Amino acid sequence: MNLIGKQFDDFHIIQELARGSRSHIFVCSDGKLIKALKVFNIGNERFAKRELELGHGLKHPNLNSIEELIKIEQYTALVMPYVQGKHLSEFYDASLSEFIKIFSELLSAISYLHEQDIIHRDIKPDNIIVDERGHLKLLDFDLAINAKQQIQTQSVAGTIAYISPEQAYGHAATKVSDLYSAGIILYRALTGEVPFTGTATEVTHAHRQIIPALPSQFDNRLEIFDKITKKILEKRGDNRYQNAAEIIKDLIPLSAYADRVGL
């Protein structure tokens, strides 16, 4: 796919940012505005249409909504605001109180999606940008589904390190699956590592069966985070937090403690 230098409307495609199995992401400009352009490989048009259906019209400060679907030559593409910033993984070295503030914006975005009956299914640092003002944007609705329309399959959807136990079994994702994936991100911020590593088979098995070490086993000052971590990473979905607002309620008061003990 060679679109560098191509035009659509008044926009000029100037750089490729990333690529995946179904699409390429480009940045384009009309000299004033900068946009992100997700161009789908030929044969994947249905995914572009589904992503437009789910991502168009979302109104939340921590979500990057989709503006429109267009054609560029033989390709189908989605136009989105361009978010300049850094991936969330670059903020793991921030103070814990600062990370909690950013992480709470992720939870707010997830809460809004769930209110719209959208399950993201791929919550991970690579899909999260923190902009130059320090505000988070959740991106990429490539795997998102409508909670009321999804069909259970035996395939594993999501990124192995961040999938929920039910996704690891090939079962249908639920709203609390997104919360488990967010919990992996929190766990990494607290402990310095994701709970499970190894081959895809080993990590998938661990999500299904292995209870991760609690944060206090890495640093006894983190004991206050044990309860929230255990609950967000419960194997059974009905034992987990049931909505993002519950996590925010339990997490925010811990920020002051983290500052006080120098975390």
C-alpha positions in Angstrom: 0.0 0.0 0.0 1.8 3.1 -1.2 -0.3 6.2 -0.5 2.3 8.7 0.6 1.8 11.9 -1.4 -1.8 11.0 -2.4 -4.6 13.6 -2.1 -8.2 13.3 -0.8 -10.3 16.4 -0.6 -7.8 19.0 0.4 -5.7 16.6 2.5 -2.2 15.4 1.5 -1.0 12.0 2.9 2.4 12.7 4.3 3.5 9.8 6.6 2.7 6.3 7.6 2.4 5.9 11.4 1.6 2.2 11.9 0.3 -0.9 10.3 -1.6 -4.0 11.3 -3.0 -7.1 9.7 -6.1 -5.3 8.2 -5.0 -1.7 7.8 -2.4 1.0 7.7 -2.5 4.3 9.7 -1.3 7.5 8.0 -1.1 11.1 9.0 -2.3 13.7 6.5 -2.7 17.5 6.4 -4.3 20.3 4.5 -1.7 22.8 5.7 -3.8 23.7 8.8 -5.5 20.7 10.1 -3.9 17.3 10.7 -5.9 14.1 10.6 -5.2 10.4 11.1 -6.3 8.1 8.3 -6.9 4.4 8.8 -6.8 2.7 5.4 -8.0 -0.8 5.2 -6.5 -3.5 3.0 -8.6 -4.6 0.1 -11.1 -7.2 1.2 -11.5 -5.7 4.7 -14.2 -3.1 3.8 -16.7 -4.7 6.2 -14.4 -4.1 9.1 -14.2 -0.4 8.2 -18.0 -0.1 8.1 -18.3 -1.9 11.4 -15.7 0.3 13.1 -17.5 3.4 11.7 -20.8 2.2 13.1 -19.3 1.8 16.6 -16.9 4.7 16.7 -18.8 7.5 14.9 -20.4 10.1 17.1 -18.8 9.1 20.3 -18.6 12.2 22.5 -16.1 11.8 25.4 -12.9 13.7 26.0 -10.9 10.5 26.5 -12.0 8.8 23.3 -10.9 9.4 19.7 -14.1 9.1 17.7 -14.3 8.3 14.0 -15.4 11.2 11.7 -16.2 9.6 8.4 -15.6 6.8 5.9 -14.1 7.7 2.6 -12.6 6.1 -0.5 -9.0 6.7 -1.6 -8.5 5.0 -5.0 -9.6 1.4 -4.4 -9.2 1.6 -0.7 -11.8 2.2 2.1 -10.5 4.5 4.9 -11.6 6.1 8.1 -10.8 9.7 9.0 -10.1 10.5 12.7 -8.6 13.3 14.7 -4.8 13.0 14.9 -3.7 12.7 18.5 -0.1 13.8 19.1 1.5 12.3 22.2 3.0 9.2 23.8 1.8 5.7 24.4 0.6 5.0 27.9 3.5 2.6 28.4 5.9 5.6 28.5 4.2 6.8 31.7 5.0 3.7 33.8 7.9 5.6 35.2 5.7 8.5 36.4 4.8 8.8 40.1 2.0 6.4 41.0 -0.3 9.3 41.9 0.2 10.8 38.4 -0.4 7.4 36.8 -3.6 6.9 38.8 -4.8 10.3 37.4 -4.2 9.2 33.9 -5.5 5.7 34.5 -8.8 7.2 35.9 -9.3 8.9 32.5 -9.0 5.4 30.8 -11.7 4.1 33.2 -13.9 7.1 32.4 -13.6 6.3 28.7 -14.4 2.6 29.3 -17.4 3.6 31.4 -18.7 5.8 28.6 -18.3 3.0 26.0 -20.1 0.5 28.2 -23.0 3.0 28.7 -23.2 2.9 24.8 -23.2 -0.9 25.0 -19.8 -1.0 23.3 -17.1 -3.5 24.4 -13.7 -2.5 23.3 -12.0 -5.9 23.6 -8.4 -4.6 23.1 -7.6 -2.4 26.0 -3.8 -2.2 26.0 -1.1 0.5 26.2 -0.5 0.5 22.4 -4.1 1.7 22.0 -3.8 4.5 24.4 -2.2 7.9 23.8 -1.4 10.5 26.4 -1.5 13.9 24.6 0.8 16.9 25.2 -1.5 18.3 27.9 -1.4 15.0 29.9 -4.9 13.8 28.9 -5.5 10.3 27.8 -7.2 9.2 24.5 -8.4 5.6 23.9 -8.0 4.6 20.3 -8.8 1.8 17.9 -12.2 0.2 17.6 -10.9 -2.6 15.4 -12.0 -5.4 17.7 -14.9 -3.5 19.4 -18.4 -5.0 19.3 -21.9 -4.1 20.3 -22.6 -5.9 23.6 -26.1 -6.8 22.4 -25.1 -8.2 19.0 -21.9 -10.2 19.7 -21.9 -13.9 18.9 -19.8 -16.3 20.9 -17.0 -18.0 19.1 -14.1 -20.2 20.0 -11.5 -17.8 18.6 -9.4 -15.7 21.0 -9.9 -12.0 20.3 -7.6 -9.4 21.8 -3.9 -9.1 22.7 -2.6 -12.1 24.7 -1.0 -10.2 27.5 -4.2 -8.3 28.2 -7.0 -10.7 27.5 -9.5 -11.7 30.2 -9.9 -15.3 31.3 -13.2 -15.6 29.3 -11.5 -14.3 26.2 -8.6 -16.8 26.9 -11.2 -19.6 26.8 -12.6 -18.3 23.5 -15.8 -17.2 25.1 -17.7 -14.0 24.4 -16.2 -10.9 25.9 -18.3 -8.9 28.3 -18.0 -5.4 29.7 -16.0 -6.7 32.7 -13.5 -8.2 30.2 -12.5 -4.7 29.4 -12.1 -4.0 33.1 -9.8 -7.0 33.5 -7.6 -5.7 30.6 -7.4 -2.3 32.3 -6.5 -4.2 35.5 -3.4 -5.6 33.7 -2.3 -2.1 32.9 -2.7 -1.0 36.5 -0.9 -4.1 37.7 2.1 -3.2 35.4 2.1 0.3 36.8 2.2 -1.0 40.4 4.6 -3.9 40.1 6.8 -3.1 37.0 5.6 -6.1 35.1 2.5 -7.7 33.6 1.3 -10.7 35.6 1.9 -13.3 33.0 4.7 -13.8 30.5 5.9 -16.6 28.3 4.6 -18.2 25.1 1.1 -17.5 23.8 0.0 -20.9 25.1 1.5 -20.3 28.5 0.1 -16.8 28.9 -3.4 -17.9 27.8 -3.3 -20.8 30.3 -2.2 -18.4 33.1 -5.1 -16.0 32.4 -7.4 -19.0 32.8 -5.9 -20.6 35.8 -3.1 -18.8 37.6 -3.6 -16.3 40.4 -1.1 -13.4 40.0 1.2 -12.3 42.8 -0.2 -9.4 44.8 1.5 -6.0 44.5 2.6 -6.3 48.2 4.8 -9.2 47.2 6.9 -6.8 45.1 6.9 -3.9 47.6 5.2 -4.0 51.0 4.2 -0.4 50.6 1.8 -1.5 47.9 -0.3 -3.7 50.3 -3.0 -1.0 50.2 -3.4 -1.9 46.5 -3.8 -5.6 47.0 -7.6 -5.6 47.4 -8.3 -3.6 44.3 -5.8 -5.5 42.2 -7.3 -8.9 43.3 -10.8 -7.8 42.6 -10.1 -6.3 39.2 -8.2 -9.5 38.1 -10.7 -12.1 39.4 -11.0 -15.1 37.1 -14.8 -15.1 37.3 -16.4 -12.1 35.7 -19.2 -11.9 38.3 -16.6 -11.6 41.1 -14.8 -8.7 39.4 -15.7 -5.0 39.6 -18.9 -4.7 37.6 -18.3 -1.2 36.3 -15.4 1.3 35.9 -17.0 3.8 38.3 -16.5 1.3 41.2 -12.8 1.1 40.4 -12.4 4.9 40.3 -14.2 5.2 43.7 -11.7 2.7 45.3 -8.6 3.9 43.5 -8.6 7.7 43.7 -8.3 7.8 47.5 -5.1 5.8 47.2 -3.4 8.5 45.2 -2.6 10.6 48.3 -1.2 7.6 50.1 1.1 6.9 47.1 2.4 10.4 47.3 2.9 10.2 51.1 5.0 7.0 50.9 7.0 8.1 47.8 5.6 5.6 45.3 
